Amino acid sequence: MTTQARKTARALADLAGDVPTPDALLDWRNSLHYQRHAPCVLCRRPTPPRSHAGEAAHKTCAEVWIAAHPDESRSGRFVSDRRAASTTDNHA
Ligand SMILES: [Zn+2]
């Protein structure tokens, strides 16, 4: 793994937030998710997105997986981006 790839992997891991409820969508808005095409771990078709753990996965495949595996999904395999501090409503 290159230094840059390691930095990207660490930044993505730091971005990990909560597991969405099974009826909600994943928030993978950060550009760090989008990398070189690699086979999706769920459907094997090429896809740019990476999960916070670095698994190549279509966002829709991950959302279907969460809905199909409600117990397993609580382990945090696929999570949404952590909300930035500026989006919380704890300001005066
Ligand atoms: Zn897929």
PDB file of the backbone (N, CA, C, O) and the ligand in Angstrom, with CONECT records:
HET     ZN  A 101       1
ATOM      1  N   MET A   1       0.863  -1.209   0.000  1.00  0.00           N
ATOM      2  CA  MET A   1       0.000   0.000   0.000  1.00  0.00           C
ATOM      3  C   MET A   1       0.889   1.245   0.000  1.00  0.00           C
ATOM      4  O   MET A   1       1.844   1.320   0.772  1.00  0.00           O
ATOM      5  N   THR A   2       0.587   2.203  -0.844  1.00  0.00           N
ATOM      6  CA  THR A   2       1.379   3.431  -0.888  1.00  0.00           C
ATOM      7  C   THR A   2       1.059   4.300   0.329  1.00  0.00           C
ATOM      8  O   THR A   2       0.057   4.092   1.013  1.00  0.00           O
ATOM      9  N   THR A   3       1.928   5.272   0.580  1.00  0.00           N
ATOM     10  CA  THR A   3       1.696   6.195   1.696  1.00  0.00           C
ATOM     11  C   THR A   3       0.370   6.917   1.504  1.00  0.00           C
ATOM     12  O   THR A   3      -0.404   7.089   2.445  1.00  0.00           O
ATOM     13  N   GLN A   4       0.121   7.344   0.245  1.00  0.00           N
ATOM     14  CA  GLN A   4      -1.132   8.062  -0.026  1.00  0.00           C
ATOM     15  C   GLN A   4      -2.341   7.164   0.224  1.00  0.00           C
ATOM     16  O   GLN A   4      -3.337   7.610   0.794  1.00  0.00           O
ATOM     17  N   ALA A   5      -2.264   5.915  -0.193  1.00  0.00           N
ATOM     18  CA  ALA A   5      -3.378   4.985   0.006  1.00  0.00           C
ATOM     19  C   ALA A   5      -3.619   4.756   1.493  1.00  0.00           C
ATOM     20  O   ALA A   5      -4.761   4.654   1.942  1.00  0.00           O
ATOM     21  N   ARG A   6      -2.515   4.675   2.258  1.00  0.00           N
ATOM     22  CA  ARG A   6      -2.651   4.494   3.705  1.00  0.00           C
ATOM     23  C   ARG A   6      -3.334   5.703   4.340  1.00  0.00           C
ATOM     24  O   ARG A   6      -4.199   5.564   5.205  1.00  0.00           O
ATOM     25  N   LYS A   7      -2.925   6.899   3.889  1.00  0.00           N
ATOM     26  CA  LYS A   7      -3.536   8.128   4.407  1.00  0.00           C
ATOM     27  C   LYS A   7      -5.026   8.163   4.095  1.00  0.00           C
ATOM     28  O   LYS A   7      -5.840   8.516   4.948  1.00  0.00           O
ATOM     29  N   THR A   8      -5.375   7.791   2.861  1.00  0.00           N
ATOM     30  CA  THR A   8      -6.779   7.771   2.453  1.00  0.00           C
ATOM     31  C   THR A   8      -7.560   6.765   3.292  1.00  0.00           C
ATOM     32  O   THR A   8      -8.669   7.054   3.739  1.00  0.00           O
ATOM     33  N   ALA A   9      -6.979   5.584   3.505  1.00  0.00           N
ATOM     34  CA  ALA A   9      -7.659   4.548   4.285  1.00  0.00           C
ATOM     35  C   ALA A   9      -7.897   5.035   5.709  1.00  0.00           C
ATOM     36  O   ALA A   9      -8.964   4.795   6.274  1.00  0.00           O
ATOM     37  N   ARG A  10      -6.907   5.720   6.299  1.00  0.00           N
ATOM     38  CA  ARG A  10      -7.047   6.214   7.662  1.00  0.00           C
ATOM     39  C   ARG A  10      -8.111   7.316   7.716  1.00  0.00           C
ATOM     40  O   ARG A  10      -8.936   7.352   8.628  1.00  0.00           O
ATOM     41  N   ALA A  11      -8.076   8.214   6.721  1.00  0.00           N
ATOM     42  CA  ALA A  11      -9.054   9.308   6.694  1.00  0.00           C
ATOM     43  C   ALA A  11     -10.476   8.762   6.551  1.00  0.00           C
ATOM     44  O   ALA A  11     -11.410   9.271   7.169  1.00  0.00           O
ATOM     45  N   LEU A  12     -10.626   7.721   5.729  1.00  0.00           N
ATOM     46  CA  LEU A  12     -11.951   7.104   5.554  1.00  0.00           C
ATOM     47  C   LEU A  12     -12.410   6.454   6.858  1.00  0.00           C
ATOM     48  O   LEU A  12     -13.567   6.601   7.251  1.00  0.00           O
ATOM     49  N   ALA A  13     -11.513   5.739   7.525  1.00  0.00           N
ATOM     50  CA  ALA A  13     -11.866   5.081   8.787  1.00  0.00           C
ATOM     51  C   ALA A  13     -12.275   6.127   9.828  1.00  0.00           C
ATOM     52  O   ALA A  13     -13.196   5.899  10.612  1.00  0.00           O
ATOM     53  N   ASP A  14     -11.587   7.274   9.831  1.00  0.00           N
ATOM     54  CA  ASP A  14     -11.904   8.344  10.783  1.00  0.00           C
ATOM     55  C   ASP A  14     -13.275   8.953  10.517  1.00  0.00           C
ATOM     56  O   ASP A  14     -13.876   9.567  11.399  1.00  0.00           O
ATOM     57  N   LEU A  15     -13.761   8.776   9.294  1.00  0.00           N
ATOM     58  CA  LEU A  15     -15.015   9.384   8.864  1.00  0.00           C
ATOM     59  C   LEU A  15     -16.226   8.538   9.268  1.00  0.00           C
ATOM     60  O   LEU A  15     -17.367   8.986   9.150  1.00  0.00           O
ATOM     61  N   ALA A  16     -15.973   7.312   9.748  1.00  0.00           N
ATOM     62  CA  ALA A  16     -17.056   6.370  10.024  1.00  0.00           C
ATOM     63  C   ALA A  16     -18.012   6.885  11.094  1.00  0.00           C
ATOM     64  O   ALA A  16     -17.596   7.319  12.168  1.00  0.00           O
ATOM     65  N   GLY A  17     -19.289   6.826  10.779  1.00  0.00           N
ATOM     66  CA  GLY A  17     -20.318   7.265  11.716  1.00  0.00           C
ATOM     67  C   GLY A  17     -21.187   6.099  12.128  1.00  0.00           C
ATOM     68  O   GLY A  17     -20.679   5.035  12.483  1.00  0.00           O
ATOM     69  N   ASP A  18     -22.484   6.290  12.084  1.00  0.00           N
ATOM     70  CA  ASP A  18     -23.424   5.283  12.572  1.00  0.00           C
ATOM     71  C   ASP A  18     -23.939   4.375  11.463  1.00  0.00           C
ATOM     72  O   ASP A  18     -23.909   4.731  10.285  1.00  0.00           O
ATOM     73  N   VAL A  19     -24.411   3.192  11.859  1.00  0.00           N
ATOM     74  CA  VAL A  19     -25.098   2.283  10.940  1.00  0.00           C
ATOM     75  C   VAL A  19     -26.477   2.897  10.680  1.00  0.00           C
ATOM     76  O   VAL A  19     -27.200   3.201  11.629  1.00  0.00           O
ATOM     77  N   PRO A  20     -26.851   3.083   9.413  1.00  0.00           N
ATOM     78  CA  PRO A  20     -28.190   3.634   9.167  1.00  0.00           C
ATOM     79  C   PRO A  20     -29.263   2.621   9.525  1.00  0.00           C
ATOM     80  O   PRO A  20     -29.008   1.417   9.503  1.00  0.00           O
ATOM     81  N   THR A  21     -30.446   3.083   9.849  1.00  0.00           N
ATOM     82  CA  THR A  21     -31.549   2.156  10.079  1.00  0.00           C
ATOM     83  C   THR A  21     -31.832   1.458   8.741  1.00  0.00           C
ATOM     84  O   THR A  21     -31.539   2.016   7.684  1.00  0.00           O
ATOM     85  N   PRO A  22     -32.402   0.238   8.777  1.00  0.00           N
ATOM     86  CA  PRO A  22     -32.573  -0.519   7.537  1.00  0.00           C
ATOM     87  C   PRO A  22     -33.382   0.196   6.450  1.00  0.00           C
ATOM     88  O   PRO A  22     -33.245  -0.128   5.270  1.00  0.00           O
ATOM     89  N   ASP A  23     -34.210   1.148   6.826  1.00  0.00           N
ATOM     90  CA  ASP A  23     -34.996   1.851   5.814  1.00  0.00           C
ATOM     91  C   ASP A  23     -34.337   3.160   5.368  1.00  0.00           C
ATOM     92  O   ASP A  23     -34.891   3.869   4.529  1.00  0.00           O
ATOM     93  N   ALA A  24     -33.174   3.485   5.913  1.00  0.00           N
ATOM     94  CA  ALA A  24     -32.490   4.735   5.548  1.00  0.00           C
ATOM     95  C   ALA A  24     -31.358   4.460   4.557  1.00  0.00           C
ATOM     96  O   ALA A  24     -30.934   3.318   4.383  1.00  0.00           O
ATOM     97  N   LEU A  25     -30.881   5.513   3.917  1.00  0.00           N
ATOM     98  CA  LEU A  25     -29.795   5.374   2.957  1.00  0.00           C
ATOM     99  C   LEU A  25     -28.470   5.731   3.617  1.00  0.00           C
ATOM    100  O   LEU A  25     -28.418   6.504   4.574  1.00  0.00           O
ATOM    101  N   LEU A  26     -27.401   5.148   3.078  1.00  0.00           N
ATOM    102  CA  LEU A  26     -26.070   5.487   3.562  1.00  0.00           C
ATOM    103  C   LEU A  26     -25.690   6.883   3.079  1.00  0.00           C
ATOM    104  O   LEU A  26     -26.057   7.286   1.975  1.00  0.00           O
ATOM    105  N   ASP A  27     -24.964   7.607   3.898  1.00  0.00           N
ATOM    106  CA  ASP A  27     -24.424   8.902   3.509  1.00  0.00           C
ATOM    107  C   ASP A  27     -22.938   8.699   3.229  1.00  0.00           C
ATOM    108  O   ASP A  27     -22.123   8.652   4.149  1.00  0.00           O
ATOM    109  N   TRP A  28     -22.597   8.579   1.939  1.00  0.00           N
ATOM    110  CA  TRP A  28     -21.205   8.440   1.527  1.00  0.00           C
ATOM    111  C   TRP A  28     -20.866   9.627   0.644  1.00  0.00           C
ATOM    112  O   TRP A  28     -20.388   9.458  -0.478  1.00  0.00           O
ATOM    113  N   ARG A  29     -21.114  10.830   1.152  1.00  0.00           N
ATOM    114  CA  ARG A  29     -20.906  12.015   0.330  1.00  0.00           C
ATOM    115  C   ARG A  29     -19.451  12.415   0.200  1.00  0.00           C
ATOM    116  O   ARG A  29     -19.073  13.078  -0.766  1.00  0.00           O
ATOM    117  N   ASN A  30     -18.619  12.017   1.172  1.00  0.00           N
ATOM    118  CA  ASN A  30     -17.221  12.441   1.132  1.00  0.00           C
ATOM    119  C   ASN A  30     -16.513  11.840  -0.088  1.00  0.00           C
ATOM    120  O   ASN A  30     -16.688  10.662  -0.399  1.00  0.00           O
ATOM    121  N   SER A  31     -15.718  12.659  -0.770  1.00  0.00           N
ATOM    122  CA  SER A  31     -15.050  12.207  -1.997  1.00  0.00           C
ATOM    123  C   SER A  31     -14.045  11.086  -1.739  1.00  0.00           C
ATOM    124  O   SER A  31     -13.654  10.378  -2.667  1.00  0.00           O
ATOM    125  N   LEU A  32     -13.619  10.920  -0.473  1.00  0.00           N
ATOM    126  CA  LEU A  32     -12.671   9.841  -0.153  1.00  0.00           C
ATOM    127  C   LEU A  32     -13.241   8.467  -0.479  1.00  0.00           C
ATOM    128  O   LEU A  32     -12.484   7.517  -0.679  1.00  0.00           O
ATOM    129  N   HIS A  33     -14.572   8.348  -0.536  1.00  0.00           N
ATOM    130  CA  HIS A  33     -15.184   7.055  -0.844  1.00  0.00           C
ATOM    131  C   HIS A  33     -14.928   6.627  -2.284  1.00  0.00           C
ATOM    132  O   HIS A  33     -14.968   5.440  -2.605  1.00  0.00           O
ATOM    133  N   TYR A  34     -14.662   7.617  -3.156  1.00  0.00           N
ATOM    134  CA  TYR A  34     -14.615   7.303  -4.583  1.00  0.00           C
ATOM    135  C   TYR A  34     -13.186   7.131  -5.057  1.00  0.00           C
ATOM    136  O   TYR A  34     -12.416   8.088  -5.129  1.00  0.00           O
ATOM    137  N   GLN A  35     -12.844   5.878  -5.383  1.00  0.00           N
ATOM    138  CA  GLN A  35     -11.483   5.511  -5.760  1.00  0.00           C
ATOM    139  C   GLN A  35     -11.501   4.726  -7.064  1.00  0.00           C
ATOM    140  O   GLN A  35     -12.494   4.733  -7.791  1.00  0.00           O
ATOM    141  N   ARG A  36     -10.381   4.040  -7.355  1.00  0.00           N
ATOM    142  CA  ARG A  36     -10.319   3.261  -8.593  1.00  0.00           C
ATOM    143  C   ARG A  36     -11.366   2.150  -8.582  1.00  0.00           C
ATOM    144  O   ARG A  36     -11.703   1.624  -7.522  1.00  0.00           O
ATOM    145  N   HIS A  37     -11.883   1.790  -9.765  1.00  0.00           N
ATOM    146  CA  HIS A  37     -12.847   0.702  -9.834  1.00  0.00           C
ATOM    147  C   HIS A  37     -12.232  -0.586  -9.302  1.00  0.00           C
ATOM    148  O   HIS A  37     -11.082  -0.910  -9.597  1.00  0.00           O
ATOM    149  N   ALA A  38     -13.008  -1.303  -8.525  1.00  0.00           N
ATOM    150  CA  ALA A  38     -12.604  -2.618  -8.003  1.00  0.00           C
ATOM    151  C   ALA A  38     -13.883  -3.436  -7.894  1.00  0.00           C
ATOM    152  O   ALA A  38     -14.973  -2.870  -7.805  1.00  0.00           O
ATOM    153  N   PRO A  39     -13.762  -4.775  -7.900  1.00  0.00           N
ATOM    154  CA  PRO A  39     -14.974  -5.594  -7.829  1.00  0.00           C
ATOM    155  C   PRO A  39     -15.712  -5.381  -6.505  1.00  0.00           C
ATOM    156  O   PRO A  39     -15.113  -5.465  -5.432  1.00  0.00           O
ATOM    157  N   CYS A  40     -17.005  -5.107  -6.590  1.00  0.00           N
ATOM    158  CA  CYS A  40     -17.866  -4.953  -5.424  1.00  0.00           C
ATOM    159  C   CYS A  40     -17.829  -6.250  -4.612  1.00  0.00           C
ATOM    160  O   CYS A  40     -17.937  -7.338  -5.177  1.00  0.00           O
ATOM    161  N   VAL A  41     -17.676  -6.135  -3.283  1.00  0.00           N
ATOM    162  CA  VAL A  41     -17.610  -7.339  -2.439  1.00  0.00           C
ATOM    163  C   VAL A  41     -18.948  -8.060  -2.397  1.00  0.00           C
ATOM    164  O   VAL A  41     -19.012  -9.211  -1.964  1.00  0.00           O
ATOM    165  N   LEU A  42     -20.008  -7.413  -2.835  1.00  0.00           N
ATOM    166  CA  LEU A  42     -21.337  -8.010  -2.747  1.00  0.00           C
ATOM    167  C   LEU A  42     -21.838  -8.543  -4.083  1.00  0.00           C
ATOM    168  O   LEU A  42     -22.454  -9.608  -4.122  1.00  0.00           O
ATOM    169  N   CYS A  43     -21.587  -7.819  -5.192  1.00  0.00           N
ATOM    170  CA  CYS A  43     -22.109  -8.288  -6.491  1.00  0.00           C
ATOM    171  C   CYS A  43     -21.002  -8.592  -7.501  1.00  0.00           C
ATOM    172  O   CYS A  43     -21.289  -9.079  -8.595  1.00  0.00           O
ATOM    173  N   ARG A  44     -19.745  -8.313  -7.154  1.00  0.00           N
ATOM    174  CA  ARG A  44     -18.551  -8.578  -7.979  1.00  0.00           C
ATOM    175  C   ARG A  44     -18.443  -7.700  -9.228  1.00  0.00           C
ATOM    176  O   ARG A  44     -17.491  -7.865  -9.991  1.00  0.00           O
ATOM    177  N   ARG A  45     -19.371  -6.780  -9.468  1.00  0.00           N
ATOM    178  CA  ARG A  45     -19.234  -5.883 -10.613  1.00  0.00           C
ATOM    179  C   ARG A  45     -18.342  -4.712 -10.203  1.00  0.00           C
ATOM    180  O   ARG A  45     -18.357  -4.318  -9.036  1.00  0.00           O
ATOM    181  N   PRO A  46     -17.563  -4.145 -11.133  1.00  0.00           N
ATOM    182  CA  PRO A  46     -16.639  -3.063 -10.775  1.00  0.00           C
ATOM    183  C   PRO A  46     -17.372  -1.831 -10.259  1.00  0.00           C
ATOM    184  O   PRO A  46     -18.429  -1.460 -10.768  1.00  0.00           O
ATOM    185  N   THR A  47     -16.788  -1.202  -9.235  1.00  0.00           N
ATOM    186  CA  THR A  47     -17.401  -0.023  -8.642  1.00  0.00           C
ATOM    187  C   THR A  47     -16.343   0.859  -7.998  1.00  0.00           C
ATOM    188  O   THR A  47     -15.385   0.337  -7.429  1.00  0.00           O
ATOM    189  N   PRO A  48     -16.484   2.175  -8.068  1.00  0.00           N
ATOM    190  CA  PRO A  48     -15.513   3.043  -7.392  1.00  0.00           C
ATOM    191  C   PRO A  48     -15.680   3.153  -5.870  1.00  0.00           C
ATOM    192  O   PRO A  48     -14.666   3.254  -5.179  1.00  0.00           O
ATOM    193  N   PRO A  49     -16.898   3.140  -5.306  1.00  0.00           N
ATOM    194  CA  PRO A  49     -16.999   3.420  -3.881  1.00  0.00           C
ATOM    195  C   PRO A  49     -16.308   2.409  -2.975  1.00  0.00           C
ATOM    196  O   PRO A  49     -16.297   1.208  -3.244  1.00  0.00           O
ATOM    197  N   ARG A  50     -15.721   2.938  -1.873  1.00  0.00           N
ATOM    198  CA  ARG A  50     -15.147   2.103  -0.812  1.00  0.00           C
ATOM    199  C   ARG A  50     -15.918   2.388   0.463  1.00  0.00           C
ATOM    200  O   ARG A  50     -16.316   3.522   0.730  1.00  0.00           O
ATOM    201  N   SER A  51     -16.121   1.330   1.250  1.00  0.00           N
ATOM    202  CA  SER A  51     -16.724   1.510   2.573  1.00  0.00           C
ATOM    203  C   SER A  51     -15.673   2.147   3.484  1.00  0.00           C
ATOM    204  O   SER A  51     -14.523   2.323   3.083  1.00  0.00           O
ATOM    205  N   HIS A  52     -16.068   2.488   4.701  1.00  0.00           N
ATOM    206  CA  HIS A  52     -15.110   3.057   5.650  1.00  0.00           C
ATOM    207  C   HIS A  52     -14.015   2.061   5.993  1.00  0.00           C
ATOM    208  O   HIS A  52     -12.919   2.454   6.393  1.00  0.00           O
ATOM    209  N   ALA A  53     -14.305   0.767   5.839  1.00  0.00           N
ATOM    210  CA  ALA A  53     -13.299  -0.269   6.104  1.00  0.00           C
ATOM    211  C   ALA A  53     -12.472  -0.568   4.860  1.00  0.00           C
ATOM    212  O   ALA A  53     -11.592  -1.427   4.893  1.00  0.00           O
ATOM    213  N   GLY A  54     -12.749   0.137   3.760  1.00  0.00           N
ATOM    214  CA  GLY A  54     -11.967  -0.038   2.551  1.00  0.00           C
ATOM    215  C   GLY A  54     -12.482  -1.112   1.612  1.00  0.00           C
ATOM    216  O   GLY A  54     -11.814  -1.443   0.633  1.00  0.00           O
ATOM    217  N   GLU A  55     -13.669  -1.670   1.893  1.00  0.00           N
ATOM    218  CA  GLU A  55     -14.235  -2.666   0.997  1.00  0.00           C
ATOM    219  C   GLU A  55     -14.849  -1.956  -0.202  1.00  0.00           C
ATOM    220  O   GLU A  55     -15.562  -0.965  -0.041  1.00  0.00           O
ATOM    221  N   ALA A  56     -14.574  -2.460  -1.408  1.00  0.00           N
ATOM    222  CA  ALA A  56     -15.225  -1.916  -2.595  1.00  0.00           C
ATOM    223  C   ALA A  56     -16.670  -2.401  -2.587  1.00  0.00           C
ATOM    224  O   ALA A  56     -16.925  -3.603  -2.525  1.00  0.00           O
ATOM    225  N   ALA A  57     -17.605  -1.476  -2.649  1.00  0.00           N
ATOM    226  CA  ALA A  57     -19.014  -1.868  -2.627  1.00  0.00           C
ATOM    227  C   ALA A  57     -19.861  -0.754  -3.217  1.00  0.00           C
ATOM    228  O   ALA A  57     -19.657   0.423  -2.918  1.00  0.00           O
ATOM    229  N   HIS A  58     -20.827  -1.144  -4.071  1.00  0.00           N
ATOM    230  CA  HIS A  58     -21.807  -0.159  -4.519  1.00  0.00           C
ATOM    231  C   HIS A  58     -22.567   0.308  -3.291  1.00  0.00           C
ATOM    232  O   HIS A  58     -22.851  -0.483  -2.391  1.00  0.00           O
ATOM    233  N   LYS A  59     -22.896   1.589  -3.251  1.00  0.00           N
ATOM    234  CA  LYS A  59     -23.664   2.122  -2.130  1.00  0.00           C
ATOM    235  C   LYS A  59     -25.009   1.388  -2.053  1.00  0.00           C
ATOM    236  O   LYS A  59     -25.465   1.036  -0.965  1.00  0.00           O
ATOM    237  N   THR A  60     -25.633   1.164  -3.196  1.00  0.00           N
ATOM    238  CA  THR A  60     -26.932   0.484  -3.195  1.00  0.00           C
ATOM    239  C   THR A  60     -26.795  -0.961  -2.728  1.00  0.00           C
ATOM    240  O   THR A  60     -27.669  -1.462  -2.021  1.00  0.00           O
ATOM    241  N   CYS A  61     -25.696  -1.650  -3.116  1.00  0.00           N
ATOM    242  CA  CYS A  61     -25.485  -3.027  -2.660  1.00  0.00           C
ATOM    243  C   CYS A  61     -25.343  -3.037  -1.140  1.00  0.00           C
ATOM    244  O   CYS A  61     -25.897  -3.910  -0.472  1.00  0.00           O
ATOM    245  N   ALA A  62     -24.602  -2.069  -0.587  1.00  0.00           N
ATOM    246  CA  ALA A  62     -24.407  -1.995   0.866  1.00  0.00           C
ATOM    247  C   ALA A  62     -25.745  -1.748   1.566  1.00  0.00           C
ATOM    248  O   ALA A  62     -26.018  -2.326   2.618  1.00  0.00           O
ATOM    249  N   GLU A  63     -26.577  -0.884   0.975  1.00  0.00           N
ATOM    250  CA  GLU A  63     -27.882  -0.579   1.582  1.00  0.00           C
ATOM    251  C   GLU A  63     -28.793  -1.814   1.559  1.00  0.00           C
ATOM    252  O   GLU A  63     -29.513  -2.083   2.520  1.00  0.00           O
ATOM    253  N   VAL A  64     -28.749  -2.556   0.452  1.00  0.00           N
ATOM    254  CA  VAL A  64     -29.543  -3.795   0.360  1.00  0.00           C
ATOM    255  C   VAL A  64     -29.028  -4.806   1.380  1.00  0.00           C
ATOM    256  O   VAL A  64     -29.814  -5.514   2.009  1.00  0.00           O
ATOM    257  N   TRP A  65     -27.688  -4.873   1.545  1.00  0.00           N
ATOM    258  CA  TRP A  65     -27.088  -5.806   2.496  1.00  0.00           C
ATOM    259  C   TRP A  65     -27.536  -5.462   3.925  1.00  0.00           C
ATOM    260  O   TRP A  65     -27.860  -6.356   4.708  1.00  0.00           O
ATOM    261  N   ILE A  66     -27.553  -4.162   4.262  1.00  0.00           N
ATOM    262  CA  ILE A  66     -27.974  -3.735   5.606  1.00  0.00           C
ATOM    263  C   ILE A  66     -29.420  -4.165   5.859  1.00  0.00           C
ATOM    264  O   ILE A  66     -29.747  -4.685   6.925  1.00  0.00           O
ATOM    265  N   ALA A  67     -30.277  -3.940   4.866  1.00  0.00           N
ATOM    266  CA  ALA A  67     -31.691  -4.297   5.017  1.00  0.00           C
ATOM    267  C   ALA A  67     -31.867  -5.811   5.161  1.00  0.00           C
ATOM    268  O   ALA A  67     -32.748  -6.276   5.885  1.00  0.00           O
ATOM    269  N   ALA A  68     -31.012  -6.580   4.459  1.00  0.00           N
ATOM    270  CA  ALA A  68     -31.124  -8.040   4.483  1.00  0.00           C
ATOM    271  C   ALA A  68     -30.447  -8.664   5.695  1.00  0.00           C
ATOM    272  O   ALA A  68     -30.743  -9.805   6.048  1.00  0.00           O
ATOM    273  N   HIS A  69     -29.538  -7.929   6.338  1.00  0.00           N
ATOM    274  CA  HIS A  69     -28.777  -8.466   7.478  1.00  0.00           C
ATOM    275  C   HIS A  69     -28.849  -7.494   8.652  1.00  0.00           C
ATOM    276  O   HIS A  69     -27.826  -6.942   9.059  1.00  0.00           O
ATOM    277  N   PRO A  70     -30.055  -7.276   9.206  1.00  0.00           N
ATOM    278  CA  PRO A  70     -30.199  -6.265  10.264  1.00  0.00           C
ATOM    279  C   PRO A  70     -29.327  -6.531  11.490  1.00  0.00           C
ATOM    280  O   PRO A  70     -28.848  -5.586  12.116  1.00  0.00           O
ATOM    281  N   ASP A  71     -29.115  -7.793  11.840  1.00  0.00           N
ATOM    282  CA  ASP A  71     -28.291  -8.086  13.018  1.00  0.00           C
ATOM    283  C   ASP A  71     -26.809  -7.887  12.726  1.00  0.00           C
ATOM    284  O   ASP A  71     -26.100  -7.202  13.463  1.00  0.00           O
ATOM    285  N   GLU A  72     -26.351  -8.505  11.625  1.00  0.00           N
ATOM    286  CA  GLU A  72     -24.951  -8.398  11.234  1.00  0.00           C
ATOM    287  C   GLU A  72     -24.549  -6.951  10.965  1.00  0.00           C
ATOM    288  O   GLU A  72     -23.410  -6.562  11.223  1.00  0.00           O
ATOM    289  N   SER A  73     -25.483  -6.157  10.447  1.00  0.00           N
ATOM    290  CA  SER A  73     -25.142  -4.781  10.058  1.00  0.00           C
ATOM    291  C   SER A  73     -24.786  -3.930  11.265  1.00  0.00           C
ATOM    292  O   SER A  73     -24.095  -2.920  11.134  1.00  0.00           O
ATOM    293  N   ARG A  74     -25.268  -4.344  12.473  1.00  0.00           N
ATOM    294  CA  ARG A  74     -24.950  -3.561  13.670  1.00  0.00           C
ATOM    295  C   ARG A  74     -23.470  -3.625  14.025  1.00  0.00           C
ATOM    296  O   ARG A  74     -22.993  -2.829  14.833  1.00  0.00           O
ATOM    297  N   SER A  75     -22.739  -4.567  13.427  1.00  0.00           N
ATOM    298  CA  SER A  75     -21.301  -4.644  13.667  1.00  0.00           C
ATOM    299  C   SER A  75     -20.582  -3.461  13.017  1.00  0.00           C
ATOM    300  O   SER A  75     -19.412  -3.204  13.301  1.00  0.00           O
ATOM    301  N   GLY A  76     -21.289  -2.747  12.147  1.00  0.00           N
ATOM    302  CA  GLY A  76     -20.685  -1.562  11.542  1.00  0.00           C
ATOM    303  C   GLY A  76     -19.920  -1.827  10.267  1.00  0.00           C
ATOM    304  O   GLY A  76     -19.018  -1.066   9.918  1.00  0.00           O
ATOM    305  N   ARG A  77     -20.270  -2.918   9.548  1.00  0.00           N
ATOM    306  CA  ARG A  77     -19.572  -3.188   8.284  1.00  0.00           C
ATOM    307  C   ARG A  77     -19.762  -2.031   7.302  1.00  0.00           C
ATOM    308  O   ARG A  77     -18.812  -1.583   6.661  1.00  0.00           O
ATOM    309  N   PHE A  78     -20.996  -1.560   7.198  1.00  0.00           N
ATOM    310  CA  PHE A  78     -21.288  -0.403   6.340  1.00  0.00           C
ATOM    311  C   PHE A  78     -21.962   0.657   7.195  1.00  0.00           C
ATOM    312  O   PHE A  78     -23.018   0.414   7.780  1.00  0.00           O
ATOM    313  N   VAL A  79     -21.352   1.829   7.265  1.00  0.00           N
ATOM    314  CA  VAL A  79     -21.893   2.928   8.075  1.00  0.00           C
ATOM    315  C   VAL A  79     -21.921   4.201   7.246  1.00  0.00           C
ATOM    316  O   VAL A  79     -21.287   4.282   6.193  1.00  0.00           O
ATOM    317  N   SER A  80     -22.656   5.189   7.725  1.00  0.00           N
ATOM    318  CA  SER A  80     -22.675   6.493   7.070  1.00  0.00           C
ATOM    319  C   SER A  80     -21.484   7.320   7.534  1.00  0.00           C
ATOM    320  O   SER A  80     -20.850   7.019   8.545  1.00  0.00           O
ATOM    321  N   ASP A  81     -21.196   8.376   6.764  1.00  0.00           N
ATOM    322  CA  ASP A  81     -20.167   9.319   7.179  1.00  0.00           C
ATOM    323  C   ASP A  81     -20.597   9.955   8.499  1.00  0.00           C
ATOM    324  O   ASP A  81     -21.780  10.210   8.726  1.00  0.00           O
ATOM    325  N   ARG A  82     -19.616  10.204   9.360  1.00  0.00           N
ATOM    326  CA  ARG A  82     -19.884  10.912  10.598  1.00  0.00           C
ATOM    327  C   ARG A  82     -20.297  12.339  10.235  1.00  0.00           C
ATOM    328  O   ARG A  82     -19.728  12.944   9.327  1.00  0.00           O
ATOM    329  N   ARG A  83     -21.282  12.868  10.944  1.00  0.00           N
ATOM    330  CA  ARG A  83     -21.704  14.247  10.675  1.00  0.00           C
ATOM    331  C   ARG A  83     -20.613  15.195  11.118  1.00  0.00           C
ATOM    332  O   ARG A  83     -20.038  15.023  12.193  1.00  0.00           O
ATOM    333  N   ALA A  84     -20.321  16.191  10.305  1.00  0.00           N
ATOM    334  CA  ALA A  84     -19.336  17.208  10.683  1.00  0.00           C
ATOM    335  C   ALA A  84     -19.880  17.993  11.859  1.00  0.00           C
ATOM    336  O   ALA A  84     -21.091  18.166  12.000  1.00  0.00           O
ATOM    337  N   ALA A  85     -18.968  18.471  12.708  1.00  0.00           N
ATOM    338  CA  ALA A  85     -19.376  19.217  13.912  1.00  0.00           C
ATOM    339  C   ALA A  85     -20.248  20.415  13.539  1.00  0.00           C
ATOM    340  O   ALA A  85     -21.140  20.798  14.297  1.00  0.00           O
ATOM    341  N   SER A  86     -19.990  21.002  12.378  1.00  0.00           N
ATOM    342  CA  SER A  86     -20.737  22.210  11.979  1.00  0.00           C
ATOM    343  C   SER A  86     -22.204  21.913  11.661  1.00  0.00           C
ATOM    344  O   SER A  86     -23.018  22.835  11.602  1.00  0.00           O
ATOM    345  N   THR A  87     -22.553  20.630  11.453  1.00  0.00           N
ATOM    346  CA  THR A  87     -23.939  20.318  11.127  1.00  0.00           C
ATOM    347  C   THR A  87     -24.759  19.966  12.363  1.00  0.00           C
ATOM    348  O   THR A  87     -25.971  19.773  12.267  1.00  0.00           O
ATOM    349  N   THR A  88     -24.105  19.880  13.534  1.00  0.00           N
ATOM    350  CA  THR A  88     -24.880  19.629  14.755  1.00  0.00           C
ATOM    351  C   THR A  88     -25.526  20.932  15.188  1.00  0.00           C
ATOM    352  O   THR A  88     -25.079  22.018  14.818  1.00  0.00           O
ATOM    353  N   ASP A  89     -26.576  20.809  15.973  1.00  0.00           N
ATOM    354  CA  ASP A  89     -27.290  22.034  16.332  1.00  0.00           C
ATOM    355  C   ASP A  89     -27.012  22.441  17.777  1.00  0.00           C
ATOM    356  O   ASP A  89     -27.901  22.919  18.482  1.00  0.00           O
ATOM    357  N   ASN A  90     -25.744  22.242  18.212  1.00  0.00           N
ATOM    358  CA  ASN A  90     -25.409  22.613  19.586  1.00  0.00           C
ATOM    359  C   ASN A  90     -24.725  23.987  19.672  1.00  0.00           C
ATOM    360  O   ASN A  90     -24.045  24.301  20.649  1.00  0.00           O
ATOM    361  N   HIS A  91     -24.925  24.788  18.630  1.00  0.00           N
ATOM    362  CA  HIS A  91     -24.346  26.143  18.672  1.00  0.00           C
ATOM    363  C   HIS A  91     -25.357  27.106  19.289  1.00  0.00           C
ATOM    364  O   HIS A  91     -26.557  26.833  19.312  1.00  0.00           O
ATOM    365  N   ALA A  92     -24.864  28.213  19.778  1.00  0.00           N
ATOM    366  CA  ALA A  92     -25.711  29.161  20.484  1.00  0.00           C
ATOM    367  C   ALA A  92     -26.681  29.884  19.569  1.00  0.00           C
ATOM    368  O   ALA A  92     -27.461  30.717  20.030  1.00  0.00           O
TER     369      ALA A  92
HETATM  370 ZN    ZN A 101     -22.391  -4.183  -5.993  1.00  0.00          ZN2+
END
